[in-house]
């Protein structure tokens, strides 16, 4: 038996991919590693970023379990925090101008790239807020909290591995001019904004249990 209900997991996957597809510090770091140092450091940084995501997930799960046990009403507060944050992400995705900043990553070893990717993720407030505000929306409080969080975190991190890995590999193979395609950037931003906006509406209209 899966820790997370299959229908819940199906709803979570596109929402998680929406964040992964939204250009941010993690994606730009993988892009920079690919452009400056090639695909190997880019993939090392990618795995460091995914590891950081799992650290965030574990810490959130451990804290949420105690919070739910003491204050079940906190789920309602987290739900509306999630609505507001997802709407903010939708607006930010539409206003973003991805792939325009100059990469500043210098050539580095794969071990150092992994450590840098880990720190970029751990110190990214968007990732922290997203996991704390978003993952609980897909957690059933009547089930064990930790296995659900870890399952969702693994799915989210795997999506990040695919997306950021593709960006790093593409940048390392093709180069800066193609990787920073304005048309691709606009397409990703619009898709991400639509998914975030629809999910925010779903959360806002969700009946209270």
N, C-alpha and C positions, 0 to 999 in steps of 0.2 A: 504493500500500500504506500502510495506516494505521500510524503509529508504535506504537500500542497494539493488541493483539489485540482484535477486536470483542467476544468473550465476556468478556474482562477489563474492557472498557469498560462492558459491560452490568451487571457486578457493581459497578463503581465508582460509577455514576450514583446509585442509591438510597442508597448509603452517604454520598456527598458531600452529597446533598440532606438527609440526616438531620442533618448538622451545620448546614447552612444553615437548617433549620427549628427548630433548638434556639435558643431566645431567649438572646441574649448581648449583649455590649457593642456589636457591630456593628448588630444588629437594633434595640436600644434607642436607639442614636444616630439611626438613620433614623426611628424612631418619633418621637423628640423633635424632629427637624428638621421632620417633617411637621406635628406638633401646634403647634409654635411659629412656624414660618416658612413653611409651605405645601409643596406638592409639588415645586416646582423646587429649593429647597435640599436637600430630602430625596433627590431623584434625583442631585444633584451629589455629595452625601455618599456615596451608593450606589456611584457610579462610582469615587470615591476609595478606598472600601473594596475594591472589586474590583481596582483597581490595586495596592493593598498586598498582596493575595493573590498576585498574579503575581510581585511582588518576592520574597516569601517562597519561592515555588516555584522561581524562578530560582536564588536563593542555595542552597536545599536541593539542587537538581540539580547545581550545580557542585561542592558539597562532597561529595555522595554518590558522584559519579563517581570522585574520587580515593580515597575510602574503600573502595569496592568493589574498585578495582584493587589496593590494598595489602592489604586485609583482607576477603576474601570472607565470612568467618565473621561479620562485623558484621551481615550481613543477618539472621542468626538472632537476634542480640541485639535488633535493631530490631523483629523480628516480635513478640517477647515484650513489648517496651515498648509496641507497638501494642495487644496484647491487654489489658494492664493499663490503658492509657489509655482504650480503648474501654469497658471495664467501668466505669471511673470516670465516663465521660461518661453511660453508661446510668443509673447510680445518681443522678448529678447531675440528669439530665433528669427523673427521677421526683420528686426532692425540690425541684425548682425551683418558684418562684412567679413566673412571668414576667408582665410588664405590670403590675407593682405599684409599681415605683419611680417617684417623681416625676421628670419630665423637667426638665432644667436648661438645655437648649439655648436660647440667645437668638437673636432674628432676625439673619440674616447673609446675605451675598452668596453666590451660587452658587460663585464662585471660592474663597472662604474655606471654604465648606461642603465642597468637594472636598478641600482641604488638611486639614481637620479629620478627614474620613472616612478619608483616607489614613493619618494618624497614629494614629487609633483602632485601625486594623487592624494597622499595623506594631508597635504597642506592646502588642498583645493577646497574652499568653503562651499562651492556649488555641489561637490560630491557629498560632503558631510550633510548639508541641508537636504539634498535629494533623498539620500538613504533614510534619514531620520523622519522626513515628512512623507515619503512616498511608499516605501516598502510596507509599513504597517497597514496601508489600505488593502493589501492582499493577504494579510495574516488573519487567520481565524482564531480569535481568543479562546475558543473552546478546545483547541488542539495545543500540542506542545509548541511553544513559541520558537525555541532555538532551532529545531530542524526545519521549520518553515522559512525562517530568516536565512539560514545557510543555503537552502535549496534555491531561494530567490536570488541570493547573492551570487551563487555559482552561475545561474542563468545570465544574470546581468554582467558578470565578469567575462563570461564566455562571449557574449555579444560584443563587449569591448575589445576582446582579443581579436575577433574577426574584423571589426571596423577599423580600429587603430592599426592593426597589423596590415590591413590592406593599404591604408594610407602610407605607412612606413615603407612597405615594399614598393608601392607605386612611385613614391618620391625617390627612393633609392635607384629605381630602374629607369624611370622616364626623365626625371629632372624637375626643376623648379617651375618652368614656364607652364607645363601641362598640369602639374599637380595643383596649381593655383588657378584653375579654370573658374572664371566668374560664373559661367552658366551652371556648372556643377554645384558651386556654392549656393546659388539661389535656389536650385532644385531641392537640395538637402534642407535648407532653411525652411522652405514652404511646407515640405512634408512633415518635418519635425514640429512646426508650429501647429499644423492641423491636428496631429496626434495629441499633442499636449493640451490644446484647447478642448478637443472632444473628451479627453480623459478628465479634465477639470469639470466639465459639465456633468459627466457621469458621477463624479464624486459629490458634486453639489446637490444633485437630484436623488442621491441614494437615500432610501428611507432609513430612519433610525430603528435599530433593533430593540 
